[in-house]
Amino acid sequence: MRMDTVIVGGGLSGLTCGIALAKRGQRVTIVAGGQSTLMFNGGSMELLGNIDGQDVNHPLEAIAALPKNHPYSKIGAQRIADIAVEAKQLLDDASISMDGTADTNHWRVTPMGIAKRAWLTLSENLRIDDMGKLPAKRVALMCIRGYFDQPNGMLAQGLRDMGFDVQTIEFSTDDITALRHSPSEMRATSLAKHLVSNNALQRVADQINALASEADIVLLPSVIGQTDDNDFNTLQRMCNKPLRLVATLPPSVAGMRMQTLLRHYFKMLGGNYLTGDNAIGGKFEGDKLISVSTAKLNDMPLRANNFVLASGSFVSRGLAANYERVFEPVFDLDVEADADRDKWTTFGVLEPQAYFRYGVATDDSLRCLKQGRTITNLHAIGSILSGHDAIKMGDGTGVSMLTALAVARDILSSK
């Protein structure tokens, strides 16, 4: 069957674009190799947190100052605010309830106790709107005995540095103690699978109510609610104190939930999600991509009117490198990267790394370039795009969602 659009990559950007197109009646197929980098997401989305070492408090205002090759600049500062509203609505429609606004950043708390600027954060996670006016003073940090994917000492100290009065409380329940017989079971995702029944949640609530009576707010590692927020809401009703979750080290329960809910929503809209497959090449005719071949469907290439490359950066193998060059491995598209290999990296873990900004070259409409020529029906979205450093700029998830929606709009308007 010929599709309207084929998307290579099933992470945040690919699913966002697929959902936006499917909602408008397009026949969409997503080719997804497996789990995406959403597995590392702690439950927040960043829009723009830093420019040239300067913190950004008001992202929409700051976007106008970005260089011309940044993906936001190619979308256009005037369009960003409207698309950001659409992005939040899409998450709401997928049953992912997040709080925040594109006008003003808030702060999320990392597992290491560091405050990072964010655009949207899951409603049940700890969020700080104003560092001068904390949401609570006395905090009970509930630490699960035997759970090592949250560095409690660093988290507690980080919270104290923000101004919280922190009491660290270790606890366990019979359910959790039983899991400790196998160290591999004491991971966030494993705990979330076990803490689903009302009885198991009630035992956690009993511990919280007994041990955290002096606190204004209770913080718990994000090990509740792998499929939706119902388990958290149930636990909150059982607790005598306001409860908030704090992100853990990967694998992330919050990220897994977002991946699952977005994929479910895409399929509910009629989308076709080919998981466990990888695009391995494409057929071009002139300035158009005609079809995509995959590892499992090599004798049945996927044909479409439009194609979207959302395969991610180096971590997701959307980009690759050898001793001579950085390249895009599926279609051999043009890549913006230093030719001199010595310039790819800088000594020092905390130093800016040039390769973070490398990515596929596109025109101002995010259409891909191949041998200097625009491929008119092939767009690139998300972290495979060049021109930004998601770590230093704090814009990774924003770039993923907003470029996906901008490209979806362009595809729909070109019909």
Beta strands, then each sheet from edge to edge (+ up, - down):
strand 1: 3-8
strand 2: 28-32
strand 3: 44-45
strand 4: 50-51
strand 5: 54-55
strand 6: 98-99
strand 7: 106-109
strand 8: 115-118
strand 9: 120-122
strand 10: 127-128
strand 11: 138-144
strand 12: 165-171
strand 13: 217-221
strand 14: 243-246
strand 15: 272-275
strand 16: 279-285
strand 17: 288-294
strand 18: 302-309
strand 19: 320-321
strand 20: 326-327
strand 21: 335-336
strand 22: 359-360
strand 23: 367-370
strand 24: 373-380
sheet 1: 15+ 2+ 1+ 18+ 17- 16+
sheet 2: 15+ 2+ 1+ 18+ 24+ 23-
sheet 3: 3+ 9- 6+
sheet 4: 4+ 5-
sheet 5: 8+ 7- 10+
sheet 6: 12+ 11+ 13+ 14+
sheet 7: 19+ 20-
sheet 8: 21+ 22-
end
